[in-house]
Amino acid sequence: MKIYTKTGDKGKTSLLSGEKVKKHNIRLNAYGSVDELNSFIGYLISLNINKKHKEFLTDVQHKLFNLGALLAVKKDVNFKIPEITDKDIQALETEIDRLNKGIPPLKEFILPGGSAETAQCHICRSVCRRAERTVSELSEKEKIQELLLIYLNRLSDYFFVLARKISQEKEIKETVWKP
């Protein structure tokens, strides 16, 4: 089977639900941003972080595939797409709370960086925020599941706390913003 189909050569593609849309369509931008985030997470997993973080991040990657698939349908389809649920959001909140234990409370803004791993967490956080903004824009134009936005919002918080936790684990001092 060839990987290229040539069906998108004129700037259009098909959603999972069958509609043809332009490649710059807001829905494509939304799930494209989620796909980009998933790639950055894959890179983070390849770095020197502990196994528990890698396992949680791999689960997040699966959820993001589900989220992207949900964004790639405009109407009902005759196949099942796994939903993003309250349980998924609760899992993020539980992990954020677990990671946040023992980290000194923030009193100042911190700059992204410190190590390759923490910098990559901040890249994931900022790409996640962009995906969230794009999904938010889509939600003003078309109906989407409200939990998708909530999931992305929590996920960006998770990346911020993960960066701080990895800094702590690697004994890297955080750099505070000096206005």
C-alpha atoms as an extended CHARMM CRD file, in Angstrom:
* protein
*
       179  EXT
         1         1  MET       CA              0.0000000000        0.0000000000        0.0000000000  PROA      1               0.0000000000
         2         2  LYS       CA              1.3550000000        3.4080000000       -0.9300000000  PROA      2               0.0000000000
         3         3  ILE       CA              1.4560000000        6.0920000000        1.7560000000  PROA      3               0.0000000000
         4         4  TYR       CA              0.6420000000        8.8770000000       -0.6640000000  PROA      4               0.0000000000
         5         5  THR       CA             -2.8310000000        9.1200000000       -2.1710000000  PROA      5               0.0000000000
         6         6  LYS       CA             -2.5370000000       12.4360000000       -4.0620000000  PROA      6               0.0000000000
         7         7  THR       CA             -6.0820000000       13.2630000000       -2.9170000000  PROA      7               0.0000000000
         8         8  GLY       CA             -4.8270000000       16.3240000000       -1.0240000000  PROA      8               0.0000000000
         9         9  ASP       CA             -2.7430000000       17.7760000000       -3.8260000000  PROA      9               0.0000000000
        10        10  LYS       CA             -5.2480000000       20.5710000000       -4.4610000000  PROA      10              0.0000000000
        11        11  GLY       CA             -5.4030000000       21.7870000000       -0.8580000000  PROA      11              0.0000000000
        12        12  LYS       CA             -8.3720000000       19.7450000000        0.3320000000  PROA      12              0.0000000000
        13        13  THR       CA             -8.6970000000       16.7160000000        2.5560000000  PROA      13              0.0000000000
        14        14  SER       CA            -11.4580000000       14.5960000000        4.0670000000  PROA      14              0.0000000000
        15        15  LEU       CA            -12.5610000000       14.5770000000        7.6810000000  PROA      15              0.0000000000
        16        16  LEU       CA            -13.1300000000       11.2040000000        9.3440000000  PROA      16              0.0000000000
        17        17  SER       CA            -16.8510000000       11.8450000000        8.8800000000  PROA      17              0.0000000000
        18        18  GLY       CA            -16.3630000000       12.1610000000        5.0970000000  PROA      18              0.0000000000
        19        19  GLU       CA            -16.7230000000       15.8870000000        4.4060000000  PROA      19              0.0000000000
        20        20  LYS       CA            -14.1590000000       17.4970000000        2.1140000000  PROA      20              0.0000000000
        21        21  VAL       CA            -12.5830000000       20.6290000000        3.6470000000  PROA      21              0.0000000000
        22        22  LYS       CA             -9.7330000000       22.9440000000        2.8070000000  PROA      22              0.0000000000
        23        23  LYS       CA             -6.4730000000       22.1110000000        4.5450000000  PROA      23              0.0000000000
        24        24  HSD       CA             -6.5080000000       25.4610000000        6.3380000000  PROA      24              0.0000000000
        25        25  ASN       CA             -9.9590000000       24.7380000000        7.8310000000  PROA      25              0.0000000000
        26        26  ILE       CA            -10.1880000000       25.5780000000       11.5510000000  PROA      26              0.0000000000
        27        27  ARG       CA            -11.1080000000       21.9660000000       12.3520000000  PROA      27              0.0000000000
        28        28  LEU       CA             -7.9330000000       20.7290000000       10.6420000000  PROA      28              0.0000000000
        29        29  ASN       CA             -5.8990000000       23.3810000000       12.4500000000  PROA      29              0.0000000000
        30        30  ALA       CA             -7.3770000000       22.1500000000       15.7260000000  PROA      30              0.0000000000
        31        31  TYR       CA             -6.5800000000       18.4820000000       15.2960000000  PROA      31              0.0000000000
        32        32  GLY       CA             -3.3010000000       19.3250000000       13.5700000000  PROA      32              0.0000000000
        33        33  SER       CA             -2.2090000000       21.2530000000       16.6730000000  PROA      33              0.0000000000
        34        34  VAL       CA             -3.1780000000       18.2700000000       18.8220000000  PROA      34              0.0000000000
        35        35  ASP       CA             -1.1310000000       16.0090000000       16.5240000000  PROA      35              0.0000000000
        36        36  GLU       CA              1.8450000000       18.3750000000       16.7990000000  PROA      36              0.0000000000
        37        37  LEU       CA              1.5360000000       18.2860000000       20.5920000000  PROA      37              0.0000000000
        38        38  ASN       CA              1.4810000000       14.4990000000       20.4910000000  PROA      38              0.0000000000
        39        39  SER       CA              4.7350000000       14.5140000000       18.5090000000  PROA      39              0.0000000000
        40        40  PHE       CA              6.4030000000       16.8140000000       21.0320000000  PROA      40              0.0000000000
        41        41  ILE       CA              5.2360000000       14.5000000000       23.8230000000  PROA      41              0.0000000000
        42        42  GLY       CA              6.8220000000       11.5880000000       21.9610000000  PROA      42              0.0000000000
        43        43  TYR       CA             10.0990000000       13.4590000000       22.0000000000  PROA      43              0.0000000000
        44        44  LEU       CA              9.7290000000       14.2050000000       25.7190000000  PROA      44              0.0000000000
        45        45  ILE       CA              9.1840000000       10.4850000000       26.3720000000  PROA      45              0.0000000000
        46        46  SER       CA             12.4430000000        9.7370000000       24.5280000000  PROA      46              0.0000000000
        47        47  LEU       CA             14.4040000000       11.9560000000       26.9360000000  PROA      47              0.0000000000
        48        48  ASN       CA             15.8610000000       11.0230000000       30.3100000000  PROA      48              0.0000000000
        49        49  ILE       CA             12.7710000000       11.1060000000       32.5350000000  PROA      49              0.0000000000
        50        50  ASN       CA             11.5770000000        8.4910000000       34.9750000000  PROA      50              0.0000000000
        51        51  LYS       CA              9.4560000000        5.5180000000       33.9650000000  PROA      51              0.0000000000
        52        52  LYS       CA              6.3440000000        6.7250000000       35.8040000000  PROA      52              0.0000000000
        53        53  HSD       CA              6.3650000000        9.9980000000       33.8360000000  PROA      53              0.0000000000
        54        54  LYS       CA              6.8510000000        8.0780000000       30.5680000000  PROA      54              0.0000000000
        55        55  GLU       CA              3.9110000000        5.7830000000       31.3280000000  PROA      55              0.0000000000
        56        56  PHE       CA              1.6040000000        8.6710000000       32.1680000000  PROA      56              0.0000000000
        57        57  LEU       CA              2.6930000000       10.5980000000       29.0710000000  PROA      57              0.0000000000
        58        58  THR       CA              2.0490000000        7.5390000000       26.8850000000  PROA      58              0.0000000000
        59        59  ASP       CA             -1.4840000000        7.3830000000       28.2720000000  PROA      59              0.0000000000
        60        60  VAL       CA             -1.8460000000       11.0970000000       27.4420000000  PROA      60              0.0000000000
        61        61  GLN       CA             -0.7470000000       10.3430000000       23.8650000000  PROA      61              0.0000000000
        62        62  HSD       CA             -3.5750000000        7.7920000000       23.5480000000  PROA      62              0.0000000000
        63        63  LYS       CA             -6.0760000000       10.3510000000       24.8780000000  PROA      63              0.0000000000
        64        64  LEU       CA             -4.8070000000       12.9440000000       22.4040000000  PROA      64              0.0000000000
        65        65  PHE       CA             -5.3600000000       10.5080000000       19.5230000000  PROA      65              0.0000000000
        66        66  ASN       CA             -8.9390000000       10.1230000000       20.7660000000  PROA      66              0.0000000000
        67        67  LEU       CA             -9.2960000000       13.8920000000       21.0960000000  PROA      67              0.0000000000
        68        68  GLY       CA             -7.9380000000       14.4460000000       17.5870000000  PROA      68              0.0000000000
        69        69  ALA       CA            -10.3250000000       11.8620000000       16.1660000000  PROA      69              0.0000000000
        70        70  LEU       CA            -13.2460000000       13.6210000000       17.8690000000  PROA      70              0.0000000000
        71        71  LEU       CA            -12.1400000000       16.8910000000       16.2940000000  PROA      71              0.0000000000
        72        72  ALA       CA            -11.8880000000       15.1950000000       12.8850000000  PROA      72              0.0000000000
        73        73  VAL       CA            -15.6190000000       14.4270000000       12.7250000000  PROA      73              0.0000000000
        74        74  LYS       CA            -18.2460000000       17.0120000000       11.9310000000  PROA      74              0.0000000000
        75        75  LYS       CA            -21.2950000000       14.7760000000       11.9400000000  PROA      75              0.0000000000
        76        76  ASP       CA            -22.2690000000       11.3670000000       13.2850000000  PROA      76              0.0000000000
        77        77  VAL       CA            -20.2170000000        8.4430000000       12.0510000000  PROA      77              0.0000000000
        78        78  ASN       CA            -21.0330000000        4.7420000000       11.9750000000  PROA      78              0.0000000000
        79        79  PHE       CA            -17.9500000000        3.7620000000       13.9710000000  PROA      79              0.0000000000
        80        80  LYS       CA            -16.9860000000        4.2750000000       17.6020000000  PROA      80              0.0000000000
        81        81  ILE       CA            -14.5260000000        6.9870000000       18.5900000000  PROA      81              0.0000000000
        82        82  PRO       CA            -13.3850000000        6.8160000000       22.2200000000  PROA      82              0.0000000000
        83        83  GLU       CA            -14.6220000000        9.8370000000       24.1580000000  PROA      83              0.0000000000
        84        84  ILE       CA            -12.7340000000       12.1500000000       26.4800000000  PROA      84              0.0000000000
        85        85  THR       CA            -14.4590000000       11.7330000000       29.8390000000  PROA      85              0.0000000000
        86        86  ASP       CA            -14.5640000000       13.3230000000       33.2620000000  PROA      86              0.0000000000
        87        87  LYS       CA            -12.4340000000       10.3640000000       34.3750000000  PROA      87              0.0000000000
        88        88  ASP       CA             -9.6710000000       11.4490000000       31.9600000000  PROA      88              0.0000000000
        89        89  ILE       CA             -9.7170000000       14.9740000000       33.3720000000  PROA      89              0.0000000000
        90        90  GLN       CA             -9.7120000000       13.6080000000       36.9150000000  PROA      90              0.0000000000
        91        91  ALA       CA             -6.6550000000       11.4820000000       36.0620000000  PROA      91              0.0000000000
        92        92  LEU       CA             -4.8050000000       14.6320000000       34.9820000000  PROA      92              0.0000000000
        93        93  GLU       CA             -5.8410000000       16.4770000000       38.1390000000  PROA      93              0.0000000000
        94        94  THR       CA             -4.7670000000       13.5680000000       40.3330000000  PROA      94              0.0000000000
        95        95  GLU       CA             -1.3790000000       13.4090000000       38.6050000000  PROA      95              0.0000000000
        96        96  ILE       CA             -0.9330000000       17.1840000000       38.8840000000  PROA      96              0.0000000000
        97        97  ASP       CA             -1.6570000000       16.9730000000       42.6210000000  PROA      97              0.0000000000
        98        98  ARG       CA              0.7360000000       14.0320000000       43.0240000000  PROA      98              0.0000000000
        99        99  LEU       CA              3.5540000000       15.8220000000       41.1800000000  PROA      99              0.0000000000
       100       100  ASN       CA              2.9420000000       19.0840000000       42.9850000000  PROA      100             0.0000000000
       101       101  LYS       CA              3.5300000000       17.5360000000       46.4270000000  PROA      101             0.0000000000
       102       102  GLY       CA              6.9080000000       18.5740000000       47.7390000000  PROA      102             0.0000000000
       103       103  ILE       CA              7.5110000000       21.2610000000       45.1070000000  PROA      103             0.0000000000
       104       104  PRO       CA              7.9950000000       24.6790000000       46.7050000000  PROA      104             0.0000000000
       105       105  PRO       CA              5.0460000000       26.9900000000       46.0700000000  PROA      105             0.0000000000
       106       106  LEU       CA              5.4920000000       29.5220000000       43.3090000000  PROA      106             0.0000000000
       107       107  LYS       CA              6.1020000000       33.0820000000       44.4190000000  PROA      107             0.0000000000
       108       108  GLU       CA              7.5160000000       34.3480000000       41.1150000000  PROA      108             0.0000000000
       109       109  PHE       CA              7.2720000000       33.5440000000       37.4380000000  PROA      109             0.0000000000
       110       110  ILE       CA              9.8290000000       31.0220000000       36.2390000000  PROA      110             0.0000000000
       111       111  LEU       CA             11.5030000000       30.9610000000       32.8500000000  PROA      111             0.0000000000
       112       112  PRO       CA             11.1880000000       27.8650000000       30.6430000000  PROA      112             0.0000000000
       113       113  GLY       CA             14.3860000000       25.8330000000       30.5470000000  PROA      113             0.0000000000
       114       114  GLY       CA             16.8020000000       24.3040000000       33.0080000000  PROA      114             0.0000000000
       115       115  SER       CA             17.4290000000       21.0440000000       31.1550000000  PROA      115             0.0000000000
       116       116  ALA       CA             16.4330000000       19.4630000000       27.8570000000  PROA      116             0.0000000000
       117       117  GLU       CA             13.6620000000       17.6000000000       29.6660000000  PROA      117             0.0000000000
       118       118  THR       CA             12.1830000000       20.6140000000       31.4340000000  PROA      118             0.0000000000
       119       119  ALA       CA             12.4930000000       22.7880000000       28.3440000000  PROA      119             0.0000000000
       120       120  GLN       CA             10.6300000000       20.1040000000       26.3870000000  PROA      120             0.0000000000
       121       121  CYS       CA              7.8680000000       20.1220000000       29.0350000000  PROA      121             0.0000000000
       122       122  HSD       CA              7.4930000000       23.8590000000       28.4620000000  PROA      122             0.0000000000
       123       123  ILE       CA              7.3930000000       23.3530000000       24.6860000000  PROA      123             0.0000000000
       124       124  CYS       CA              4.6210000000       20.8050000000       25.2310000000  PROA      124             0.0000000000
       125       125  ARG       CA              2.8240000000       23.2630000000       27.5310000000  PROA      125             0.0000000000
       126       126  SER       CA              2.9490000000       26.1080000000       25.0200000000  PROA      126             0.0000000000
       127       127  VAL       CA              1.9240000000       23.9020000000       22.0680000000  PROA      127             0.0000000000
       128       128  CYS       CA             -0.9100000000       22.5630000000       24.2270000000  PROA      128             0.0000000000
       129       129  ARG       CA             -2.0410000000       26.1480000000       24.9360000000  PROA      129             0.0000000000
       130       130  ARG       CA             -2.0510000000       26.8580000000       21.1920000000  PROA      130             0.0000000000
       131       131  ALA       CA             -4.1000000000       23.7290000000       20.5510000000  PROA      131             0.0000000000
       132       132  GLU       CA             -6.4880000000       24.8510000000       23.2790000000  PROA      132             0.0000000000
       133       133  ARG       CA             -6.8500000000       28.3040000000       21.6720000000  PROA      133             0.0000000000
       134       134  THR       CA             -7.5720000000       26.7250000000       18.2910000000  PROA      134             0.0000000000
       135       135  VAL       CA            -10.1220000000       24.2920000000       19.7430000000  PROA      135             0.0000000000
       136       136  SER       CA            -11.7040000000       27.2110000000       21.5940000000  PROA      136             0.0000000000
       137       137  GLU       CA            -12.0240000000       29.1170000000       18.3210000000  PROA      137             0.0000000000
       138       138  LEU       CA            -13.5460000000       26.0390000000       16.6790000000  PROA      138             0.0000000000
       139       139  SER       CA            -16.0440000000       25.7170000000       19.5500000000  PROA      139             0.0000000000
       140       140  GLU       CA            -17.3640000000       29.1990000000       18.7450000000  PROA      140             0.0000000000
       141       141  LYS       CA            -18.1200000000       28.1440000000       15.1620000000  PROA      141             0.0000000000
       142       142  GLU       CA            -19.1340000000       24.5030000000       15.5000000000  PROA      142             0.0000000000
       143       143  LYS       CA            -20.3960000000       22.1680000000       18.1770000000  PROA      143             0.0000000000
       144       144  ILE       CA            -17.6890000000       20.1770000000       19.9290000000  PROA      144             0.0000000000
       145       145  GLN       CA            -17.5990000000       18.2120000000       23.1720000000  PROA      145             0.0000000000
       146       146  GLU       CA            -16.9440000000       20.6750000000       26.0220000000  PROA      146             0.0000000000
       147       147  LEU       CA            -14.6300000000       18.2160000000       27.7650000000  PROA      147             0.0000000000
       148       148  LEU       CA            -12.0880000000       18.5390000000       24.9460000000  PROA      148             0.0000000000
       149       149  LEU       CA            -11.2990000000       22.1100000000       25.9740000000  PROA      149             0.0000000000
       150       150  ILE       CA            -11.2120000000       21.1910000000       29.6530000000  PROA      150             0.0000000000
       151       151  TYR       CA             -8.8270000000       18.3090000000       28.9450000000  PROA      151             0.0000000000
       152       152  LEU       CA             -6.4220000000       20.5470000000       27.0180000000  PROA      152             0.0000000000
       153       153  ASN       CA             -6.5620000000       23.1870000000       29.7320000000  PROA      153             0.0000000000
       154       154  ARG       CA             -5.6640000000       20.6650000000       32.4500000000  PROA      154             0.0000000000
       155       155  LEU       CA             -3.0140000000       19.1110000000       30.2430000000  PROA      155             0.0000000000
       156       156  SER       CA             -1.1490000000       22.4030000000       29.8730000000  PROA      156             0.0000000000
       157       157  ASP       CA             -1.2230000000       22.7710000000       33.6760000000  PROA      157             0.0000000000
       158       158  TYR       CA              0.1590000000       19.2340000000       33.9230000000  PROA      158             0.0000000000
       159       159  PHE       CA              3.1270000000       20.0980000000       31.6850000000  PROA      159             0.0000000000
       160       160  PHE       CA              3.9590000000       23.1190000000       33.8210000000  PROA      160             0.0000000000
       161       161  VAL       CA              3.9300000000       21.0560000000       37.0180000000  PROA      161             0.0000000000
       162       162  LEU       CA              5.8220000000       18.2080000000       35.3050000000  PROA      162             0.0000000000
       163       163  ALA       CA              8.5700000000       20.6550000000       34.3210000000  PROA      163             0.0000000000
       164       164  ARG       CA              8.8490000000       21.8110000000       37.9280000000  PROA      164             0.0000000000
       165       165  LYS       CA              8.8670000000       18.2110000000       39.2270000000  PROA      165             0.0000000000
       166       166  ILE       CA             11.5600000000       17.1250000000       36.7690000000  PROA      166             0.0000000000
       167       167  SER       CA             13.6450000000       20.1570000000       37.7850000000  PROA      167             0.0000000000
       168       168  GLN       CA             13.3220000000       19.0380000000       41.3760000000  PROA      168             0.0000000000
       169       169  GLU       CA             14.1740000000       15.4100000000       40.5380000000  PROA      169             0.0000000000
       170       170  LYS       CA             17.2610000000       16.5070000000       38.6000000000  PROA      170             0.0000000000
       171       171  GLU       CA             18.1820000000       19.0830000000       41.2600000000  PROA      171             0.0000000000
       172       172  ILE       CA             18.0500000000       21.9050000000       38.7280000000  PROA      172             0.0000000000
       173       173  LYS       CA             17.4530000000       25.3710000000       40.0910000000  PROA      173             0.0000000000
       174       174  GLU       CA             14.5470000000       27.1640000000       38.4500000000  PROA      174             0.0000000000
       175       175  THR       CA             15.3500000000       30.5440000000       36.9070000000  PROA      175             0.0000000000
       176       176  VAL       CA             12.9460000000       33.2350000000       38.0400000000  PROA      176             0.0000000000
       177       177  TRP       CA             11.8310000000       36.0630000000       35.8190000000  PROA      177             0.0000000000
       178       178  LYS       CA             13.5140000000       39.3490000000       36.6180000000  PROA      178             0.0000000000
       179       179  PRO       CA             11.3600000000       42.1610000000       35.1850000000  PROA      179             0.0000000000
